[in-house]
Amino acid sequence: MGTLEEVQEATTRVAGEAGPAVVGIGQGWGLGSGVVIAAGLVLTNAHNIHGDEVAITFADGRTVGGHLAGVDVDGDLAVVRADTEGVTPVAWSPEDAAPALGRVVFGLANPGGRGLRVTLGLVSAVGRAFQGPRGRRVTGTVEHTAPLVRGSSGGPIVDLEGRFVGLNTNRLGEGFYAAIPADAELKARVDALSRGESPTRRHLGIALAPGRAARQLRRSVGLPDRDGLLVRAVEPDSPAGRAGVRQGDLIVEAAGRAVARVDDLYQALDGLGDDASLPLSIVRGADELSLSVTFAAGAAREEGTA
């Protein structure tokens, strides 16, 4: 058998074995994909979910209503409970078979329920990282070259045997996609989400622009360059809002440490004790101010901005 025939046979086999477990999330282009990982459970990306009720479309065109079981916005994962009767869940790859550089993978997707897509690629890098939906870094991801259309996030990459090796999460541009490896850590996180255990983290209630944008804006109005994060918006009655943070402020320090990247701010937040407040140094125009953000009971949350 020639090489092309072998590729054709492998693609057909993968489509037949893993394809029925790949679902559409929502309806229409620009939404997302997901994968049945166990009876009654669908795994997808958090950024595909808009509310507790979710439309799930199977490869045969059947659509059912699903309900959000658990979500990790910063990790970009969500588990949805739905009637998956008649669908065989995707088989997980063995834990000792982590995606390695050069490994052949197939990307599968069902964008918004518009039909199954299967593409072929290679693992082009491992141990990669990217910014999640709220700016926290998602680390340890796998980069691959299987071309995927818009709406493919939340679908799986699988190996030559059709086994689940990663969850497509972020389009990197230049034809590459990042996937969260389907390893023991992901299994544990998915199990927790399936039980309704959504992680909660401290919430400032601000939308941020990166340092580069902040410097450009300050230059445009004749202000000196400063490293920091520009506050683009502040949620009403949020911890940051109650502390006096305003749109247009430049956060230059958090907990006494310089802030040049979003990672720096999240590191300061994550390092606080249970009842600690977060000291912020901000620049407002040409003035420097010190503010203290306090977190009332229940301030930790999983939706919204940083």
C-alpha positions in Angstrom: 0.0 0.0 0.0 1.3 3.4 -0.9 1.8 6.4 1.4 -1.3 8.2 0.2 -3.5 5.1 0.6 -2.2 4.7 4.1 -3.0 8.3 5.0 -6.5 7.9 3.5 -7.1 4.7 5.4 -5.9 6.3 8.7 -8.1 9.3 8.2 -11.1 7.2 7.4 -10.5 5.0 10.4 -10.1 8.0 12.8 -13.2 9.7 11.4 -15.2 6.5 12.0 -13.9 5.8 15.5 -13.6 9.2 17.0 -15.8 11.4 14.7 -19.2 10.5 16.3 -17.9 11.7 19.7 -17.2 15.2 18.3 -20.1 17.7 18.7 -21.0 21.2 17.9 -21.4 23.7 20.7 -24.1 26.3 20.1 -25.5 26.6 16.6 -23.9 28.3 13.6 -20.4 29.4 12.6 -18.1 31.2 15.1 -19.3 29.1 18.1 -17.4 26.0 18.9 -16.8 22.3 19.1 -16.7 19.7 21.9 -16.1 16.1 22.5 -18.0 13.4 24.4 -15.6 12.1 27.1 -18.0 9.9 29.1 -21.6 9.0 29.1 -23.6 12.2 29.5 -20.5 14.5 29.6 -19.1 16.8 26.9 -15.8 18.6 27.3 -15.2 21.9 25.5 -13.6 25.3 26.0 -15.0 27.8 28.5 -14.9 30.5 25.8 -17.5 28.5 23.8 -20.0 28.7 26.7 -22.5 31.6 27.0 -24.8 30.8 29.9 -25.8 27.6 31.7 -27.9 26.2 28.9 -25.9 24.8 25.9 -27.1 23.5 22.5 -25.2 20.3 21.6 -25.3 19.0 18.0 -24.0 15.5 17.3 -22.4 14.3 14.1 -25.7 12.8 12.9 -27.4 16.2 13.1 -29.3 15.5 16.3 -29.4 18.5 18.7 -30.1 18.3 22.4 -30.0 20.8 25.2 -27.1 20.6 27.7 -26.5 22.1 31.1 -23.2 23.5 32.3 -21.8 21.2 35.0 -18.5 23.1 35.8 -16.3 25.8 34.2 -12.7 26.9 34.6 -12.6 30.2 32.7 -8.9 30.8 33.3 -8.0 27.3 32.2 -10.5 27.6 29.3 -12.3 24.3 30.2 -16.0 23.5 30.6 -17.9 20.3 31.1 -21.5 20.1 29.9 -24.1 17.5 31.0 -26.2 16.3 28.1 -28.0 13.2 26.7 -25.3 11.4 24.8 -27.1 8.1 24.5 -25.9 6.1 21.4 -22.6 8.0 21.2 -19.4 6.1 22.2 -17.1 8.5 24.2 -13.7 9.2 22.8 -11.0 6.8 24.2 -8.3 8.6 26.1 -4.7 8.1 25.1 -2.6 6.2 27.7 -1.0 8.5 30.3 2.5 7.5 29.3 1.8 8.4 25.6 2.0 12.2 25.9 2.2 14.0 22.6 5.8 14.2 21.5 7.5 16.5 18.9 6.8 15.2 15.4 3.9 12.9 16.4 1.1 12.5 13.9 -2.2 13.9 15.0 -5.6 14.4 13.5 -7.7 17.5 14.3 -11.4 16.9 14.6 -14.1 19.6 14.8 -17.8 20.1 14.3 -18.0 24.0 14.3 -21.3 25.0 15.7 -22.9 21.7 14.5 -22.1 22.4 10.8 -20.6 18.9 10.2 -17.5 16.9 11.1 -14.1 18.1 9.9 -11.0 15.9 10.1 -7.5 17.2 9.2 -4.0 15.8 9.5 -0.9 17.4 11.1 2.1 17.0 13.3 3.0 18.1 16.8 5.2 21.0 16.1 6.1 22.0 19.7 5.4 21.0 23.3 5.4 22.9 26.6 3.9 26.0 25.0 1.8 28.7 26.8 -0.7 31.3 25.7 -3.0 33.9 27.4 -6.3 32.5 28.5 -9.7 34.2 28.2 -9.0 36.5 31.1 -5.3 36.9 30.7 -3.9 34.2 32.9 -1.4 32.0 31.1 -2.4 28.5 30.1 0.8 26.5 30.2 2.1 23.1 29.1 0.1 23.1 25.8 0.8 21.2 22.6 1.3 23.1 19.3 0.3 21.3 16.1 -0.1 21.9 12.4 -3.5 20.2 11.7 -5.4 23.0 9.9 -8.7 23.9 11.5 -11.5 26.2 10.6 -13.1 28.8 12.8 -15.3 27.2 15.5 -12.9 24.2 16.0 -11.9 25.2 19.5 -13.1 22.6 22.0 -12.7 19.7 19.6 -10.0 17.0 20.1 -6.8 16.1 18.5 -6.4 12.3 18.3 -3.6 9.8 17.5 -3.5 7.2 14.7 -5.7 4.9 16.8 -8.3 7.7 17.3 -7.4 8.2 20.9 -7.9 11.6 22.6 -4.5 13.3 23.0 -5.4 17.0 23.4 -8.2 19.6 23.4 -7.9 22.3 20.7 -8.1 25.6 22.6 -6.3 28.5 20.9 -5.5 29.4 17.3 -1.9 30.7 17.3 -1.9 32.1 13.8 0.3 31.1 10.9 -1.5 27.8 10.6 -0.9 26.5 14.2 -3.2 25.5 17.0 -2.5 25.0 20.7 -4.2 22.1 22.5 -4.3 21.2 26.2 -2.8 17.7 26.6 -5.2 14.9 27.5 -3.1 13.7 30.4 -3.6 12.8 34.0 -3.8 16.4 35.1 -6.6 17.2 32.5 -8.5 14.1 33.7 -8.4 15.2 37.3 -9.6 18.7 36.3 -12.4 17.3 34.1 -13.5 15.0 36.9 -13.7 18.0 39.3 -15.7 20.1 36.8 -18.0 17.1 36.2 -18.8 17.1 39.9 -19.6 20.8 39.7 -16.4 21.9 41.4 -15.6 25.1 39.4 -12.4 26.8 40.6 -12.8 30.3 42.0 -10.1 33.0 42.1 -10.0 36.5 43.4 -11.6 39.0 41.0 -10.6 42.6 40.6 -13.3 43.5 38.1 -11.2 45.4 35.5 -10.4 45.0 31.8 -6.7 45.6 30.9 -4.7 46.7 27.9 -1.0 45.5 27.7 1.9 47.7 28.4 2.6 48.5 24.8 -0.9 50.0 24.3 -0.5 52.0 27.5 2.8 53.5 26.4 1.3 54.4 23.0 -1.7 56.1 24.6 0.4 58.1 27.0 2.7 59.3 24.2 -0.4 60.4 22.2 -1.5 62.8 25.0 2.0 64.0 25.8 2.6 62.0 29.0 6.0 60.3 29.7 6.4 56.6 29.1 5.7 54.3 32.1 5.6 50.5 32.3 2.3 49.2 33.5 -1.2 47.9 32.6 -3.8 50.3 31.3 -7.3 49.9 32.8 -9.7 49.9 29.9 -12.9 49.3 31.9 -14.0 48.9 35.5 -17.0 46.7 36.5 -19.6 48.5 38.7 -19.4 47.6 42.4 -16.3 45.4 41.8 -13.4 45.2 44.3 -11.3 47.5 42.1 -14.1 49.9 41.6 -14.8 50.2 45.3 -11.1 50.9 45.8 -11.2 53.8 43.5 -9.6 52.4 40.3 -10.9 54.3 37.2 -10.8 53.7 33.5 -7.6 55.2 32.1 -5.5 54.4 35.2 -2.1 52.8 34.7 -1.3 50.1 37.3 2.4 50.2 37.9 2.8 48.2 41.1 0.8 45.5 42.9 1.7 44.3 46.4 4.9 46.3 46.2 6.2 44.8 43.0 6.4 46.3 39.5 3.7 45.3 37.1 4.7 45.2 33.4 2.7 42.2 32.3 -0.8 40.8 33.1 1.1 37.7 34.6 2.6 40.1 37.2 -0.8 41.2 38.4 -2.2 37.7 38.6 0.9 36.5 40.5 0.3 39.3 43.1 -3.4 38.3 43.4 -2.6 34.6 43.8 0.0 35.3 46.4 -2.4 37.0 48.8 -3.4 35.4 52.1 -7.0 34.6 52.8 -8.0 38.0 54.3 -5.3 40.1 52.7 -5.9 43.3 50.6 -4.0 44.1 47.5 -2.0 47.4 47.5 -1.9 49.0 44.1 0.2 51.9 42.9 -1.4 53.7 39.9 -0.6 56.6 37.7 -3.6 58.8 36.8 -2.4 61.3 34.2 0.8 62.7 35.8 -0.2 61.9 39.4 0.8 58.8 41.4 -1.7 57.3 43.8 -1.8 54.4 46.3 -5.0 52.3 46.6 -5.9 49.2 48.5 -8.3 46.6 47.0 -10.2 44.5 49.6 -12.1 41.3 48.8 -15.3 40.8 50.6 -16.6 37.3 51.3 -17.8 35.9 47.9 -15.5 38.2 45.9 -13.8 35.2 44.3 -15.6 34.4 41.1 -15.2 32.7 37.8 -16.8 35.0 35.3 -16.0 38.4 33.9 -12.8 40.3 33.6 -9.5 40.2 35.6 
